[in-house]
Amino acid sequence: MRSIRLFTFFSLLISLCVMAATPEEKGLDIAKKMEAANDGFVGEESKMEMVLIDAYGAKTTRIMTGMVMEVKGDGDKSISIFENPQDVKGTKMLTHSHKNDDDDQWLYLPTFRRVKRISSSNKSSSFMGSEFSYEDLGSQEIEKYDYKWIKDIKIEGKDGWLLERKPKSKSGYSRMVMKVSKEYMNPVQVEYYDRKNELLKTADFSNFKKFKAGAKNMWRANKIHMKNVQTKKESIFEWKDRKIGVKHKTRDFNKTALKR
């Protein structure tokens, strides 16, 4: 009987500890679980298509190739190369994400044959005329945000969470509200609020596929539909022929590589 009472006592104590977690603590814990679920991909490569849609419905399609390299202890490195149409062919975007510092980003403009550094003051600017900002292209390291769990939710009948995150440093956003799938351990929708705390745009993540890197399985969204609710413009980013677990060389992700 004593052992049963002790078990009941400790079970109650554990339950009280769980209940005592603040929304901020629970939000950070969920963010850490998401990070753990997505870490270990090593690297990836893919073909990508970006469709720009203006307020009147006219579309412009751009084709790119991309590579990402996972960096232990810091943010990822990525490079995107435009292949079509002709007016942007050869343009390259290089990003070195960081956990605690501002990301380093460079844009290579083939017309001028020069590399342009993207300053932190321009991170909220549009990337190549799209509804994605330079800030959106970083690897969204959890150290850069304060998190808050809002509530548990259902997403198409499956379990999920509603989270809020706020940038710790200068940003084009005051906050983001995320619907996170427990199955995918990734957001399926993000609402972006501008510095006036007004809804600026929404991103819907879809076409999730399971990938394998070594012995680890992980989910990735292969389509992002970004809608600017203020300008009525949209951008769709879609991955094609995506490969995970690819090993890259560090020299492929430096400024010198942009001019090759």
C-alpha positions as CSV (number, residue, x, y, z in Angstrom):
1,M,0.0,0.0,0.0
2,R,2.8,2.4,0.9
3,S,4.4,1.9,-2.6
4,I,1.1,2.6,-4.2
5,R,0.7,5.8,-2.2
6,L,4.3,6.9,-3.1
7,F,3.6,6.2,-6.8
8,T,0.4,8.2,-6.6
9,F,2.2,11.1,-4.8
10,F,5.0,11.2,-7.4
11,S,2.5,11.0,-10.3
12,L,0.6,13.9,-8.8
13,L,3.9,15.9,-8.3
14,I,4.9,15.3,-11.9
15,S,1.4,16.4,-13.1
16,L,1.6,19.6,-11.1
17,C,5.1,20.4,-12.5
18,V,3.8,19.9,-16.0
19,M,0.8,22.1,-15.2
20,A,3.0,24.7,-13.7
21,A,4.9,25.3,-17.0
22,T,4.2,28.8,-18.3
23,P,3.0,29.4,-21.8
24,E,6.5,30.8,-22.6
25,E,8.2,27.7,-21.2
26,K,5.9,25.4,-23.1
27,G,6.3,27.4,-26.3
28,L,10.1,27.1,-26.1
29,D,9.9,23.4,-25.3
30,I,7.8,22.8,-28.4
31,A,10.3,24.9,-30.5
32,K,13.2,22.8,-29.2
33,K,11.3,19.6,-30.1
34,M,10.8,21.0,-33.6
35,E,14.4,21.8,-33.9
36,A,15.5,18.3,-32.7
37,A,13.1,16.7,-35.2
38,N,14.5,18.6,-38.1
39,D,18.2,18.6,-37.2
40,G,20.6,16.0,-38.7
41,F,19.6,16.5,-42.4
42,V,23.4,17.0,-43.3
43,G,22.6,18.9,-46.5
44,E,20.2,19.1,-49.4
45,E,20.0,20.0,-53.0
46,S,17.0,20.7,-55.2
47,K,15.4,22.5,-58.2
48,M,13.0,25.2,-57.2
49,E,10.3,27.2,-58.8
50,M,9.1,30.6,-57.6
51,V,5.9,32.1,-59.1
52,L,5.2,35.8,-58.5
53,I,1.5,36.8,-58.7
54,D,0.7,40.5,-58.8
55,A,-2.5,42.1,-57.4
56,Y,-4.3,41.6,-60.8
57,G,-3.4,37.9,-61.1
58,A,-0.6,38.2,-63.6
59,K,2.2,35.5,-63.1
60,T,5.9,35.5,-63.5
61,T,7.8,32.2,-63.1
62,R,11.4,31.9,-62.0
63,I,13.5,28.7,-62.0
64,M,16.3,28.1,-59.5
65,T,18.7,25.5,-58.1
66,G,19.6,25.4,-54.5
67,M,21.9,23.8,-52.0
68,V,21.9,23.8,-48.1
69,M,24.6,22.7,-45.8
70,E,23.9,22.0,-42.1
71,V,26.4,23.6,-39.8
72,K,26.9,22.0,-36.3
73,G,26.6,24.6,-33.5
74,D,25.4,27.4,-35.8
75,G,22.8,28.2,-38.5
76,D,22.8,26.6,-41.9
77,K,24.5,27.8,-45.1
78,S,22.5,28.0,-48.3
79,I,22.9,29.2,-51.9
80,S,20.2,29.7,-54.6
81,I,21.0,30.2,-58.2
82,F,18.5,31.6,-60.7
83,E,18.4,29.8,-64.1
84,N,15.4,31.4,-65.8
85,P,14.1,33.8,-67.1
86,Q,17.0,35.5,-68.9
87,D,16.8,38.8,-67.0
88,V,17.7,37.1,-63.7
89,K,19.8,34.2,-65.0
90,G,23.0,33.8,-63.0
91,T,21.8,35.8,-60.0
92,K,22.9,34.1,-56.8
93,M,21.9,34.4,-53.2
94,L,24.2,33.2,-50.4
95,T,23.0,33.0,-46.8
96,H,25.0,32.2,-43.7
97,S,22.5,31.8,-40.9
98,H,23.6,32.2,-37.3
99,K,22.0,31.2,-34.0
100,N,22.8,34.4,-32.0
101,D,24.0,37.0,-34.5
102,D,22.5,38.6,-37.6
103,D,22.6,36.4,-40.7
104,D,25.2,37.2,-43.3
105,Q,23.7,37.4,-46.8
106,W,25.1,38.3,-50.2
107,L,23.6,38.7,-53.6
108,Y,25.6,38.2,-56.8
109,L,24.4,40.4,-59.7
110,P,25.8,39.0,-63.0
111,T,25.0,42.2,-65.0
112,F,27.5,44.1,-62.8
113,R,29.7,41.1,-62.0
114,R,29.8,42.1,-58.3
115,V,28.7,40.8,-55.0
116,K,26.4,42.9,-52.9
117,R,26.1,42.4,-49.2
118,I,22.6,42.6,-47.7
119,S,22.7,44.9,-44.7
120,S,20.7,44.1,-41.6
121,S,18.6,47.2,-42.2
122,N,17.4,45.7,-45.5
123,K,16.5,42.2,-44.2
124,S,12.8,43.1,-44.4
125,S,13.1,44.0,-48.1
126,S,11.6,41.9,-50.8
127,F,13.7,39.1,-52.2
128,M,13.9,39.5,-56.0
129,G,10.4,41.1,-56.2
130,S,8.7,38.3,-54.3
131,E,6.6,38.4,-51.1
132,F,9.4,36.6,-49.3
133,S,11.8,38.9,-47.5
134,Y,15.6,38.3,-47.0
135,E,14.7,37.7,-43.4
136,D,12.4,34.8,-44.4
137,L,15.3,33.1,-46.2
138,G,17.3,32.4,-43.0
139,S,17.1,29.1,-41.2
140,Q,14.9,30.6,-38.4
141,E,17.1,29.5,-35.5
142,I,15.2,29.3,-32.2
143,E,17.7,31.4,-30.3
144,K,16.5,34.5,-32.2
145,Y,13.0,34.3,-30.9
146,D,10.9,34.4,-27.8
147,Y,8.2,31.7,-27.9
148,K,4.7,31.4,-26.4
149,W,2.3,28.5,-26.5
150,I,-1.2,29.8,-27.1
151,K,-3.3,26.6,-27.2
152,D,-3.5,23.0,-28.5
153,I,-5.4,22.8,-31.8
154,K,-6.6,20.4,-34.5
155,I,-5.3,20.7,-38.0
156,E,-7.4,18.8,-40.4
157,G,-8.4,16.5,-37.6
158,K,-4.9,15.9,-36.3
159,D,-3.1,17.3,-33.2
160,G,-1.2,20.5,-33.4
161,W,-0.2,23.6,-31.5
162,L,-0.8,27.3,-31.9
163,L,2.5,29.2,-31.1
164,E,3.5,32.8,-31.1
165,R,7.1,33.9,-31.6
166,K,8.6,37.3,-31.3
167,P,12.0,38.4,-32.7
168,K,14.6,39.3,-30.1
169,S,16.4,41.7,-32.3
170,K,15.6,44.1,-35.2
171,S,13.1,42.6,-37.6
172,G,10.5,43.5,-40.2
173,Y,7.9,41.7,-38.0
174,S,6.5,42.4,-34.5
175,R,5.5,38.7,-34.1
176,M,4.5,35.6,-35.9
177,V,1.6,33.2,-35.1
178,M,2.3,29.6,-36.2
179,K,0.1,26.6,-36.6
180,V,2.4,23.6,-36.0
181,S,1.7,20.0,-36.9
182,K,2.6,17.4,-34.3
183,E,2.9,14.8,-37.1
184,Y,5.3,16.9,-39.2
185,M,6.9,18.9,-36.4
186,N,6.8,21.8,-38.7
187,P,4.5,24.8,-39.2
188,V,1.6,24.4,-41.7
189,Q,0.7,28.1,-41.5
190,V,2.4,31.2,-40.3
191,E,0.9,34.7,-39.9
192,Y,3.3,37.6,-40.1
193,Y,2.5,40.8,-38.3
194,D,4.2,44.1,-39.3
195,R,5.9,46.5,-36.9
196,K,2.5,48.1,-36.2
197,N,1.2,44.7,-35.2
198,E,-1.1,44.5,-38.2
199,L,-1.4,41.3,-40.2
200,L,1.0,41.7,-43.2
201,K,1.0,38.3,-44.8
202,T,0.3,34.6,-44.4
203,A,2.3,31.6,-45.5
204,D,0.7,28.2,-46.1
205,F,3.0,25.2,-46.1
206,S,1.9,22.1,-48.0
207,N,2.9,19.0,-50.0
208,F,4.8,17.5,-47.0
209,K,7.0,14.6,-47.9
210,K,9.1,12.3,-45.6
211,F,12.8,12.2,-46.3
212,K,15.5,10.0,-44.8
213,A,19.0,11.2,-43.8
214,G,21.1,8.3,-42.5
215,A,18.8,6.5,-40.0
216,K,16.6,9.5,-39.4
217,N,13.3,10.3,-41.0
218,M,12.0,13.9,-41.2
219,W,9.2,15.8,-42.9
220,R,9.6,18.8,-45.2
221,A,7.0,21.0,-46.8
222,N,7.7,21.2,-50.5
223,K,5.4,24.2,-51.2
224,I,5.0,27.6,-49.6
225,H,2.2,29.9,-50.7
226,M,2.9,33.4,-49.3
227,K,0.0,35.9,-49.5
228,N,0.5,39.6,-48.7
229,V,-2.9,40.7,-47.3
230,Q,-2.0,44.4,-47.5
231,T,-0.9,44.5,-51.2
232,K,-2.8,41.5,-52.4
233,K,0.3,40.1,-54.1
234,E,1.3,36.5,-53.7
235,S,4.4,34.3,-54.2
236,I,4.5,30.5,-54.5
237,F,7.8,28.7,-53.7
238,E,8.0,25.0,-54.7
239,W,10.8,22.5,-54.4
240,K,11.4,19.9,-57.2
241,D,13.7,16.9,-57.2
242,R,14.6,17.5,-53.6
243,K,17.3,15.4,-52.0
244,I,18.2,15.3,-48.3
245,G,21.3,13.9,-46.7
246,V,23.6,15.3,-49.3
247,K,27.2,16.1,-48.3
248,H,28.6,19.4,-49.5
249,K,31.9,21.2,-49.3
250,T,32.3,24.4,-47.3
251,R,34.0,26.1,-50.2
252,D,30.8,25.9,-52.2
253,F,29.2,28.4,-49.7
254,N,31.6,31.3,-49.6
255,K,31.6,34.6,-51.4
256,T,34.2,33.4,-53.9
257,A,31.8,30.7,-55.0
258,L,29.3,33.3,-56.1
259,K,31.5,34.5,-58.9
260,R,32.2,31.1,-60.4
